[in-house]
Amino acid sequence: MKYIPQQLIAEYIALIQRRKKITASLGLFLLCTIALLLFVQKGSLKNIAAPDAGTTPSDDFSYSTVNPQKMSNASSVILLGTIFSNETANIYPRRDGIVEDVYVDIGDVVTKNQVVAVLLPKGVEGQSAAMISEKQARKAMAVSDLVSAENVAEEMIIGTRQKISEKELDLQIAYNEQASLLQKFAEAESHISQMQEQALSTTQNVYQLVEWILLGSNSRAGGTTRNEDILRNLGIQDASNASRYTVVDRLNTLSDLQSEYTNAPVYKKPVLIQPLIRSALDLLSTTTTLLQATPSESNGNGYDHLTHAHLTDRLNKVISAQDMLYKAKERLEDARNAFATLTSSEPELYKAYKTGDLTDSKSNKVLMLEEAIRSSYNALGLTEANQDQMIERQKSQVQIANSLLQLEYANSGHQQIRSPFAGIVSKRFINVGQIVMPSMPAYELTGVPTALAKKAKTEVHFGLPENLASHLRIGDSIDFLLQSDDSTMYSAIVTRMSPQIDMKTHTVSVQAKIPDDLVLPHQSSVRIRLLDTMKPLFQVPSSTVKRDGDTDFVWVLDPTSLVPEKLFVTVQSEDGEFAEVSGSISTGSLVITDSPSLFE
């Protein structure tokens, strides 16, 4: 083994590391170059193939468009309908049971009341006893309900009469209370008179107090008080002497009002007492002002020279008189308010009390109870009538249950199924050994003469959509195809249209008469073709028709802004290459055939 110098090994390792760095750098540079080229190419494609919505495309860009071709001046609508024969009738068994034998079949002619099938006797199928037991149980239940109804009626009538008795007792109490109300009216009026006299007495005390303060005594015998009569030192600090003149004037006014009140008749006194009280309050207020303008003297004699104690005593007497007067006024107002409350609660009774005619006078409570008693008697009559009806209804139920029971007894022997009509058997629904019930048809007959068949033997029944209701009128002709025959077109005349729209299907029921010489199978399905002359039919490539939820649309190019726009259409038919559509489209519309990915 040859010896390899350490320096040569180190250079070899350094060379390998440089090669790795160069390779990584070249790979990173190549990756960045590819990404840059892809970004530039994508941006250039966007600028060329996808112009912004609402802007005009560049001059070197254009859409591929096609003009719709007008196929017809009207579009057609296909509706589903049913053939209905008015000469058809069904035969039903009169009771349930097992079919023993069948006498007629499809195509046979039957006459009215002819026996078409027979049932096994009751009991063969093991149901006779059960049905009779059921009817007996229903009758027993009806009898029980009748007894319950009679008991309930009796209880309700007794309860109503008891309530009437209670109200009549309350009415007697109300009559007694009415007499006490008349006494309360008299007491309230007397109380008001007493409060008025107390207020008058209080104003008289005020007059005497002020007279004593102004004159020094109450020994003056009547007459009008003058300014010269009052004590000289009162109010002398009032330079204008206004308080002296005012107090004299108000004292005389109070005296005049007292005389007027005393001499007035009784009915005027409630009106005069208020001015009298206000005058007394004004006099006391002026007296207070007068005393406040009166100087005090240390050597006062208590007559024409007053000390501070004398003035304070007189002011306290004035304040006390004011308090007494306010209390008298408040008591009078309370008496009047109580009287107003009493009379407002019974205005008619008080009116009768004032007039003295109490013959037909009644309080509100008496009137209310009398009306309640009348209503209770009416309710009693109504209750009795209702309960009688309920009892009669339950009796009818008992009779019905008994009739059903007797009918079950009678039907136990009915075996024949008879035809109530004359006609030709078109369908048979029963077989030998089959269990039938009255709700199940046994046969279907055709050629049955009916009143409707005289007007139209066969009709087309279909539902006309609400939006097409104005396109069809009575007397119009419609075209239809049988589901089993797409080549033959039939026609019918509209004879009936419902005046209302079905809220569930949003359609109008239409009946159209088929010519009598045309024989079509009953209950067969048809397709009705209606023409909508308001919507012409156009042809466009099928690839241009797009779908958005439940609606179809095409992309058209606006001729002014050259911007793609959605135009909603209705597809009438499509064969894979072309589609026939209707809507707001015209032969001048520019339908874009390019992929929507270029402009969506």
C-alpha positions as CSV (number, residue, x, y, z in Angstrom):
1,M,0.0,0.0,0.0
2,K,1.4,3.3,-1.1
3,Y,1.7,6.1,1.3
4,I,-0.7,9.1,0.5
5,P,0.5,12.4,1.8
6,Q,-2.0,14.2,4.1
7,Q,-1.8,17.4,2.1
8,L,-3.0,15.7,-1.0
9,I,-6.0,14.2,0.8
10,A,-7.0,17.6,2.2
11,E,-6.8,19.2,-1.3
12,Y,-9.0,16.4,-2.7
13,I,-11.7,17.0,0.0
14,A,-11.7,20.7,-0.6
15,L,-12.2,20.1,-4.3
16,I,-15.2,17.9,-3.7
17,Q,-16.8,20.6,-1.4
18,R,-16.3,23.3,-4.0
19,R,-18.0,21.1,-6.6
20,K,-21.0,20.6,-4.3
21,K,-21.3,24.4,-3.7
22,I,-21.1,25.1,-7.5
23,T,-23.7,22.4,-8.3
24,A,-26.1,23.8,-5.6
25,S,-25.6,27.4,-6.9
26,L,-26.3,26.3,-10.5
27,G,-29.5,24.4,-9.4
28,L,-30.8,27.4,-7.4
29,F,-30.1,29.7,-10.3
30,L,-31.9,27.4,-12.8
31,L,-34.9,27.1,-10.5
32,C,-35.2,30.9,-10.1
33,T,-35.0,31.3,-13.9
34,I,-37.8,28.8,-14.5
35,A,-40.1,30.5,-11.9
36,L,-39.4,33.9,-13.4
37,L,-40.3,32.7,-16.9
38,L,-43.5,31.1,-15.7
39,F,-44.5,34.2,-13.9
40,V,-43.9,36.4,-16.9
41,Q,-45.8,34.0,-19.2
42,K,-48.8,33.8,-16.8
43,G,-49.0,37.6,-16.5
44,S,-48.9,38.1,-20.2
45,L,-51.7,35.5,-20.7
46,K,-53.9,37.3,-18.2
47,N,-53.3,40.6,-19.9
48,I,-54.3,39.1,-23.3
49,A,-57.1,36.6,-22.5
50,A,-58.9,38.1,-19.5
51,P,-59.7,41.8,-19.7
52,D,-61.2,43.3,-16.6
53,A,-65.0,43.3,-16.3
54,G,-66.4,46.8,-17.0
55,T,-63.4,47.8,-19.2
56,T,-63.1,47.8,-23.0
57,P,-60.8,45.1,-24.3
58,S,-57.7,46.0,-26.2
59,D,-57.8,46.4,-29.9
60,D,-55.9,43.2,-30.6
61,F,-58.5,41.1,-28.6
62,S,-61.9,39.9,-29.9
63,Y,-64.6,37.4,-28.8
64,S,-66.0,34.7,-31.0
65,T,-69.8,35.4,-31.3
66,V,-72.8,34.1,-33.1
67,N,-76.2,35.5,-33.8
68,P,-79.3,33.5,-32.7
69,Q,-81.5,32.2,-35.5
70,K,-85.3,32.8,-35.1
71,M,-87.1,29.5,-35.4
72,S,-90.7,30.7,-34.9
73,N,-92.7,33.6,-33.6
74,A,-94.0,31.5,-30.6
75,S,-92.6,29.1,-28.1
76,S,-94.4,26.0,-26.9
77,V,-95.0,24.6,-23.4
78,I,-95.6,20.9,-22.7
79,L,-98.1,20.1,-19.9
80,L,-99.1,16.7,-18.5
81,G,-102.8,15.8,-18.4
82,T,-105.3,13.0,-18.0
83,I,-108.2,11.7,-20.1
84,F,-111.4,11.6,-18.0
85,S,-114.6,10.0,-19.2
86,N,-117.9,11.3,-17.7
87,E,-119.6,8.0,-18.7
88,T,-117.6,6.1,-16.1
89,A,-119.0,4.8,-12.8
90,N,-117.8,2.3,-10.1
91,I,-119.7,-0.5,-8.3
92,Y,-119.0,-0.9,-4.6
93,P,-120.1,-3.8,-2.3
94,R,-122.6,-2.9,0.4
95,R,-120.7,-4.8,3.1
96,D,-117.4,-6.4,3.7
97,G,-117.0,-10.1,3.2
98,I,-115.3,-12.8,1.1
99,V,-116.1,-13.1,-2.6
100,E,-117.9,-16.4,-3.3
101,D,-118.4,-16.0,-7.1
102,V,-118.0,-13.4,-9.9
103,Y,-120.8,-13.2,-12.6
104,V,-119.5,-10.6,-15.1
105,D,-116.2,-9.6,-16.5
106,I,-114.6,-7.0,-18.8
107,G,-116.7,-6.2,-21.9
108,D,-120.0,-7.6,-20.5
109,V,-123.1,-5.5,-20.6
110,V,-124.9,-5.1,-17.3
111,T,-128.3,-3.7,-16.5
112,K,-129.4,-1.7,-13.6
113,N,-129.9,-3.7,-10.3
114,Q,-128.2,-6.8,-12.0
115,V,-126.3,-9.1,-9.7
116,V,-122.7,-9.0,-10.7
117,A,-121.1,-11.0,-7.8
118,V,-122.0,-12.7,-4.5
119,L,-120.3,-12.9,-1.1
120,L,-120.2,-15.7,1.4
121,P,-122.7,-15.5,4.2
122,K,-121.6,-13.6,7.3
123,G,-119.7,-15.7,9.8
124,V,-117.8,-17.7,7.2
125,E,-114.9,-15.3,7.5
126,G,-115.2,-15.2,11.3
127,Q,-116.2,-11.5,11.4
128,S,-120.0,-11.6,12.0
129,A,-119.9,-12.0,15.8
130,A,-117.1,-9.5,16.1
131,M,-118.9,-6.8,14.1
132,I,-122.1,-7.3,16.0
133,S,-120.2,-7.1,19.3
134,E,-118.6,-3.9,18.1
135,K,-121.9,-2.4,17.3
136,Q,-123.3,-3.5,20.7
137,A,-120.3,-1.9,22.4
138,R,-120.9,1.4,20.5
139,K,-124.6,1.4,21.5
140,A,-123.6,0.8,25.2
141,M,-121.1,3.7,25.0
142,A,-123.8,5.9,23.5
143,V,-126.2,5.1,26.3
144,S,-123.5,5.8,28.9
145,D,-122.7,9.2,27.2
146,L,-126.4,10.0,27.4
147,V,-126.6,9.3,31.1
148,S,-123.4,11.4,31.6
149,A,-124.9,14.3,29.6
150,E,-128.1,14.3,31.6
151,N,-126.1,14.4,34.9
152,V,-123.9,17.2,33.6
153,A,-126.9,19.2,32.5
154,E,-128.5,18.8,35.9
155,E,-125.4,19.9,37.7
156,M,-124.9,22.9,35.5
157,I,-128.5,24.1,35.9
158,I,-128.3,23.6,39.7
159,G,-125.1,25.6,39.8
160,T,-126.5,28.5,37.7
161,R,-129.6,28.7,39.9
162,Q,-127.5,28.8,43.0
163,K,-125.5,31.7,41.6
164,I,-128.7,33.5,40.9
165,S,-129.8,33.0,44.5
166,E,-126.5,34.4,45.7
167,K,-126.9,37.5,43.5
168,E,-130.5,38.1,44.7
169,L,-129.2,38.0,48.3
170,D,-126.5,40.5,47.4
171,L,-129.2,42.7,45.8
172,Q,-131.2,42.8,49.1
173,I,-128.0,43.9,50.9
174,A,-127.4,46.6,48.2
175,Y,-130.9,47.9,48.8
176,N,-130.1,48.4,52.5
177,E,-126.8,50.0,51.6
178,Q,-128.7,52.4,49.2
179,A,-130.7,53.7,52.2
180,S,-127.5,54.3,54.1
181,L,-126.1,56.2,51.1
182,L,-128.9,58.7,51.3
183,Q,-128.1,59.1,55.0
184,K,-124.4,59.7,54.1
185,F,-125.4,62.4,51.6
186,A,-127.2,64.3,54.4
187,E,-124.4,63.8,56.8
188,A,-121.8,64.9,54.3
189,E,-123.7,68.1,53.5
190,S,-124.2,68.8,57.2
191,H,-120.5,68.3,57.8
192,I,-119.6,70.8,55.0
193,S,-122.0,73.3,56.7
194,Q,-120.2,72.7,60.0
195,M,-116.8,73.2,58.5
196,Q,-118.0,76.4,56.8
197,E,-119.3,77.8,60.1
198,Q,-116.0,76.8,61.8
199,A,-114.1,78.7,59.1
200,L,-116.4,81.7,59.6
201,S,-115.8,81.6,63.3
202,T,-112.0,81.5,62.6
203,T,-112.2,84.6,60.4
204,Q,-114.2,86.4,63.1
205,N,-111.4,85.6,65.6
206,V,-108.9,86.9,63.1
207,Y,-110.9,90.1,62.8
208,Q,-111.0,90.6,66.6
209,L,-107.3,89.9,66.9
210,V,-106.3,92.4,64.2
211,E,-108.8,94.9,65.6
212,W,-107.2,94.6,69.0
213,I,-103.7,95.0,67.5
214,L,-104.7,98.0,65.5
215,L,-107.0,99.8,68.0
216,G,-105.6,98.5,71.3
217,S,-109.0,97.0,72.3
218,N,-112.2,95.4,70.9
219,S,-114.6,97.9,72.6
220,R,-115.3,99.8,69.4
221,A,-118.9,99.5,68.4
222,G,-119.0,98.6,64.6
223,G,-118.6,101.1,61.8
224,T,-115.8,101.5,59.3
225,T,-112.3,101.6,60.6
226,R,-110.2,104.6,59.4
227,N,-106.4,105.2,59.3
228,E,-106.7,107.7,62.1
229,D,-108.3,105.1,64.4
230,I,-105.2,102.8,64.6
231,L,-102.4,103.3,67.1
232,R,-99.9,106.0,66.0
233,N,-96.7,104.0,66.5
234,L,-97.8,101.0,64.3
235,G,-95.8,100.8,61.1
236,I,-94.2,104.2,61.5
237,Q,-90.9,102.8,60.1
238,D,-92.7,102.4,56.8
239,A,-92.0,105.8,55.2
240,S,-94.9,105.4,52.7
241,N,-97.4,104.3,55.4
242,A,-98.6,101.8,52.8
243,S,-99.0,99.0,55.4
244,R,-101.2,101.2,57.6
245,Y,-103.6,102.0,54.7
246,T,-103.5,98.4,53.4
247,V,-104.3,96.9,56.8
248,V,-107.2,99.3,57.3
249,D,-108.6,98.5,53.9
250,R,-108.3,94.8,54.3
251,L,-109.9,94.9,57.8
252,N,-112.9,96.7,56.4
253,T,-113.1,94.2,53.5
254,L,-113.1,91.3,55.9
255,S,-115.9,92.9,57.9
256,D,-118.0,93.4,54.8
257,L,-117.4,89.8,53.6
258,Q,-118.4,88.5,57.0
259,S,-121.6,90.5,56.9
260,E,-122.4,89.3,53.4
261,Y,-121.8,85.7,54.3
262,T,-124.0,86.0,57.4
263,N,-126.9,87.5,55.5
264,A,-126.5,85.2,52.4
265,P,-128.9,82.3,51.7
266,V,-127.7,78.8,52.4
267,Y,-127.0,77.9,48.7
268,K,-124.6,80.9,48.3
269,K,-122.5,80.3,51.4
270,P,-120.3,77.6,49.8
271,V,-119.3,80.2,47.2
272,L,-118.7,83.1,49.7
273,I,-116.7,81.2,52.2
274,Q,-113.6,81.0,50.0
275,P,-113.2,84.8,49.4
276,L,-113.8,85.2,53.2
277,I,-110.9,82.9,54.1
278,R,-108.6,84.5,51.5
279,S,-109.4,88.0,52.8
280,A,-108.6,86.9,56.4
281,L,-105.3,85.4,55.3
282,D,-104.4,88.6,53.4
283,L,-105.3,90.7,56.5
284,L,-103.0,88.6,58.7
285,S,-100.2,88.9,56.2
286,T,-100.6,92.7,56.1
287,T,-100.7,92.8,59.9
288,T,-97.4,90.9,60.1
289,T,-95.9,93.5,57.7
290,L,-97.3,96.3,59.9
291,L,-95.9,94.9,63.1
292,Q,-92.5,94.3,61.5
293,A,-92.4,98.1,60.6
294,T,-93.3,99.0,64.2
295,P,-90.3,100.1,66.5
296,S,-90.0,98.6,70.0
297,E,-89.4,100.8,73.0
298,S,-87.8,99.8,76.3
299,N,-90.4,101.7,78.3
300,G,-93.4,100.6,76.4
301,N,-96.8,100.6,78.1
302,G,-98.2,97.8,76.0
303,Y,-100.7,100.1,74.3
304,D,-99.3,102.8,72.1
305,H,-95.7,102.2,73.0
306,L,-94.7,98.5,72.5
307,T,-91.7,96.7,73.8
308,H,-89.9,94.0,72.0
309,A,-91.8,91.4,74.0
310,H,-95.1,93.1,73.1
311,L,-94.3,92.9,69.4
312,T,-93.2,89.3,69.7
313,D,-96.4,88.4,71.5
314,R,-98.6,90.1,68.8
315,L,-96.6,88.4,66.0
316,N,-97.0,85.0,67.6
317,K,-100.8,85.6,68.0
318,V,-100.9,86.5,64.2
319,I,-99.0,83.3,63.3
320,S,-101.3,81.2,65.5
321,A,-104.3,82.8,63.9
322,Q,-102.9,82.0,60.4
323,D,-102.3,78.4,61.5
324,M,-105.9,78.1,62.8
325,L,-107.2,79.6,59.6
326,Y,-105.2,77.2,57.4
327,K,-106.5,74.2,59.4
328,A,-110.1,75.4,59.1
329,K,-109.6,75.8,55.3
330,E,-108.1,72.3,55.1
331,R,-110.9,70.8,57.1
332,L,-113.4,72.5,54.8
333,E,-111.6,71.2,51.7
334,D,-111.4,67.7,53.1
335,A,-115.1,67.7,53.8
336,R,-115.8,68.9,50.2
337,N,-113.5,66.3,48.7
338,A,-115.2,63.5,50.7
339,F,-118.6,64.8,49.6
340,A,-117.4,65.0,45.9
341,T,-116.1,61.4,46.1
342,L,-119.3,60.2,47.6
343,T,-121.5,61.9,45.1
344,S,-119.3,61.0,42.1
345,S,-119.6,57.3,42.9
346,E,-123.4,57.5,42.9
347,P,-124.4,60.5,40.6
348,E,-127.9,59.3,39.7
349,L,-128.8,58.5,43.3
350,Y,-127.5,61.9,44.5
351,K,-129.5,63.6,41.8
352,A,-132.6,61.9,42.9
353,Y,-131.7,62.8,46.5
354,K,-131.4,66.5,45.6
355,T,-134.7,66.5,43.7
356,G,-136.5,64.6,46.4
357,D,-137.8,62.0,43.9
358,L,-136.5,58.7,45.3
359,T,-139.3,56.5,43.8
360,D,-137.2,54.9,41.0
361,S,-133.7,55.9,42.3
362,K,-131.2,53.1,42.4
363,S,-127.5,53.0,43.3
364,N,-124.9,51.7,40.9
365,K,-124.4,48.5,42.9
366,V,-128.2,47.9,42.8
367,L,-128.3,48.5,39.0
368,M,-125.2,46.3,38.5
369,L,-126.7,43.4,40.5
370,E,-130.1,43.7,38.8
371,E,-128.3,43.5,35.4
372,A,-126.2,40.6,36.6
373,I,-129.4,38.8,37.8
374,R,-131.0,39.4,34.4
375,S,-127.9,38.1,32.6
376,S,-127.8,35.1,34.9
377,Y,-131.4,34.2,34.1
378,N,-130.6,34.6,30.4
379,A,-127.5,32.3,30.9
380,L,-129.8,29.9,32.7
381,G,-132.1,29.7,29.8
382,L,-129.2,29.3,27.4
383,T,-127.7,26.6,29.6
384,E,-130.9,24.7,29.7
385,A,-131.3,25.0,25.9
386,N,-127.7,23.9,25.3
387,Q,-128.0,21.0,27.7
388,D,-131.3,20.0,26.1
389,Q,-129.5,20.0,22.7
390,M,-126.7,18.0,24.2
391,I,-129.1,15.4,25.6
392,E,-131.0,15.3,22.3
393,R,-127.7,14.8,20.5
394,Q,-126.7,12.0,22.7
395,K,-130.2,10.4,22.2
396,S,-129.6,10.7,18.5
397,Q,-126.2,8.9,19.0
398,V,-128.0,6.1,20.8
399,Q,-130.5,5.8,18.0
400,I,-127.8,5.8,15.4
401,A,-125.8,3.2,17.3
402,N,-129.0,1.1,17.6
403,S,-129.7,1.5,13.9
404,L,-126.1,0.4,13.0
405,L,-126.5,-2.6,15.2
406,Q,-129.8,-3.5,13.6
407,L,-128.2,-2.9,10.2
408,E,-125.4,-5.2,11.1
409,Y,-128.0,-7.8,12.0
410,A,-129.7,-7.2,8.6
411,N,-126.5,-7.1,6.6
412,S,-125.4,-10.5,7.9
413,G,-127.7,-12.0,5.3
414,H,-126.7,-9.7,2.4
415,Q,-124.7,-11.7,-0.1
416,Q,-125.3,-10.1,-3.5
417,I,-123.4,-7.2,-5.1
418,R,-125.8,-5.4,-7.4
419,S,-125.0,-2.8,-10.1
420,P,-126.8,0.5,-9.5
421,F,-126.1,1.5,-13.1
422,A,-126.4,0.2,-16.6
423,G,-123.3,0.0,-18.7
424,I,-120.4,-2.0,-20.0
425,V,-117.8,-3.5,-17.6
426,S,-114.4,-1.8,-18.3
427,K,-112.5,-3.0,-15.2
428,R,-112.9,-5.8,-12.6
429,F,-111.2,-5.3,-9.2
430,I,-112.4,-8.4,-7.3
431,N,-111.5,-12.1,-7.5
432,V,-113.1,-15.2,-6.0
433,G,-111.9,-15.6,-2.4
434,Q,-110.8,-12.0,-2.0
435,I,-111.9,-10.0,1.1
436,V,-113.7,-6.9,0.0
437,M,-115.0,-3.8,1.9
438,P,-117.5,-1.1,1.1
439,S,-114.7,1.3,0.4
440,M,-113.2,-0.9,-2.3
441,P,-114.6,-0.7,-5.9
442,A,-115.7,-4.0,-7.4
443,Y,-116.2,-3.0,-11.0
444,E,-115.8,0.0,-13.2
445,L,-118.4,0.6,-15.9
446,T,-118.3,2.7,-19.0
447,G,-121.1,4.0,-21.2
448,V,-123.1,5.0,-18.1
449,P,-125.5,7.8,-19.0
450,T,-124.8,10.8,-16.7
451,A,-125.8,14.5,-16.7
452,L,-122.1,15.5,-17.4
453,A,-121.8,13.0,-20.2
454,K,-124.6,14.9,-22.1
455,K,-122.3,17.9,-22.2
456,A,-119.0,16.2,-22.7
457,K,-118.5,12.4,-22.9
458,T,-114.7,12.7,-22.6
459,E,-112.5,15.5,-21.3
460,V,-108.8,16.3,-20.8
461,H,-108.0,17.4,-17.3
462,F,-104.7,19.3,-16.6
463,G,-103.2,22.0,-14.5
464,L,-102.3,25.3,-16.1
465,P,-99.3,27.0,-14.5
466,E,-100.1,30.3,-12.8
467,N,-97.8,32.3,-15.1
468,L,-99.7,31.0,-18.1
469,A,-103.2,31.6,-16.8
470,S,-103.7,34.6,-19.0
471,H,-102.8,32.6,-22.2
472,L,-105.8,30.4,-22.2
473,R,-109.6,31.2,-22.2
474,I,-112.8,29.2,-22.3
475,G,-113.5,28.3,-25.9
476,D,-109.8,28.1,-26.9
477,S,-108.5,25.0,-28.7
478,I,-105.6,23.0,-27.3
479,D,-103.5,20.2,-28.9
480,F,-102.4,17.1,-27.1
481,L,-100.6,13.8,-27.7
482,L,-101.1,10.4,-26.1
483,Q,-98.1,9.1,-24.2
484,S,-98.5,5.9,-26.2
485,D,-98.7,7.7,-29.6
486,D,-96.3,10.6,-30.4
487,S,-97.3,10.8,-34.0
488,T,-101.0,11.7,-33.8
489,M,-102.1,15.1,-32.6
490,Y,-105.5,15.5,-31.1
491,S,-107.5,18.7,-30.3
492,A,-110.0,19.7,-27.6
493,I,-112.0,22.8,-26.6
494,V,-111.6,24.4,-23.2
495,T,-115.0,24.3,-21.4
496,R,-114.1,24.9,-17.8
497,M,-111.4,26.8,-15.9
498,S,-111.2,27.1,-12.1
499,P,-111.6,30.6,-10.8
500,Q,-109.0,30.0,-8.1
501,I,-105.3,29.0,-8.1
502,D,-104.3,25.8,-6.2
503,M,-101.9,27.1,-3.4
504,K,-100.0,23.8,-3.4
505,T,-99.3,23.3,-7.1
506,H,-99.8,27.0,-8.2
507,T,-101.9,25.9,-11.1
508,V,-105.4,26.5,-12.5
509,S,-107.5,23.4,-13.1
510,V,-108.6,23.2,-16.7
511,Q,-111.1,20.9,-18.5
512,A,-111.2,20.6,-22.3
513,K,-113.9,18.7,-24.2
514,I,-112.8,16.0,-26.6
515,P,-115.1,15.4,-29.7
516,D,-117.7,12.8,-29.0
517,D,-116.7,10.7,-32.0
518,L,-113.1,10.4,-30.6
519,V,-112.8,7.4,-28.2
520,L,-109.8,7.6,-25.9
521,P,-109.0,5.3,-22.9
522,H,-110.2,6.6,-19.5
523,Q,-107.4,7.8,-17.1
524,S,-104.7,7.7,-19.9
525,S,-101.9,10.2,-19.8
526,V,-101.5,12.9,-22.4
527,R,-99.2,15.8,-23.2
528,I,-100.7,19.2,-23.9
529,R,-98.8,21.6,-26.1
530,L,-99.5,25.3,-25.6
531,L,-98.1,28.1,-27.7
532,D,-96.8,31.3,-26.0
533,T,-97.0,33.9,-28.7
534,M,-95.3,36.5,-26.4
535,K,-92.0,34.6,-26.5
536,P,-90.4,33.8,-30.0
537,L,-88.2,30.8,-30.3
538,F,-84.5,31.1,-31.2
539,Q,-81.8,28.6,-32.0
540,V,-78.3,28.8,-30.5
541,P,-75.4,26.3,-30.2
542,S,-75.9,24.0,-27.2
543,S,-72.4,24.7,-26.0
544,T,-73.3,28.4,-25.3
545,V,-76.1,27.5,-22.9
546,K,-74.9,27.5,-19.3
547,R,-76.8,26.6,-16.1
548,D,-76.9,28.5,-12.8
549,G,-78.9,26.6,-10.2
550,D,-82.4,26.1,-11.7
551,T,-82.0,28.7,-14.5
552,D,-80.3,28.7,-17.9
553,F,-78.4,31.6,-19.4
554,V,-76.0,32.5,-22.3
555,W,-73.1,35.0,-22.4
556,V,-73.8,37.9,-24.8
557,L,-71.5,40.7,-25.7
558,D,-72.8,44.2,-25.0
559,P,-72.5,46.1,-28.3
560,T,-71.6,49.4,-26.6
561,S,-69.2,48.5,-23.8
562,L,-68.0,45.2,-25.4
563,V,-68.3,43.6,-22.0
564,P,-69.7,40.0,-21.6
565,E,-73.1,39.9,-19.8
566,K,-75.4,37.1,-18.6
567,L,-78.7,36.7,-20.4
568,F,-81.2,34.3,-18.8
569,V,-83.2,32.1,-21.2
570,T,-85.7,29.2,-21.1
571,V,-84.6,26.1,-23.0
572,Q,-87.5,24.6,-24.9
573,S,-85.6,21.7,-26.6
574,E,-82.1,20.5,-27.2
575,D,-80.6,17.9,-29.6
576,G,-77.0,18.0,-28.5
577,E,-75.8,20.4,-31.2
578,F,-78.3,23.2,-31.1
579,A,-80.8,24.4,-28.4
580,E,-84.1,26.1,-28.9
581,V,-84.5,28.9,-26.3
582,S,-86.8,31.8,-25.5
583,G,-86.4,34.9,-23.4
584,S,-85.0,38.4,-23.8
585,I,-82.8,37.3,-26.7
586,S,-83.1,38.5,-30.3
587,T,-81.5,37.9,-33.7
588,G,-79.2,40.9,-33.0
589,S,-77.8,39.5,-29.8
590,L,-74.1,38.6,-29.9
591,V,-73.9,35.2,-28.2
592,I,-70.3,34.4,-27.1
593,T,-69.1,31.0,-28.1
594,D,-65.7,31.3,-26.3
595,S,-65.1,29.5,-23.0
596,P,-66.4,31.5,-20.0
597,S,-63.0,31.0,-18.3
598,L,-61.7,33.8,-20.5
599,F,-63.9,36.4,-19.0
600,E,-65.5,35.1,-15.8
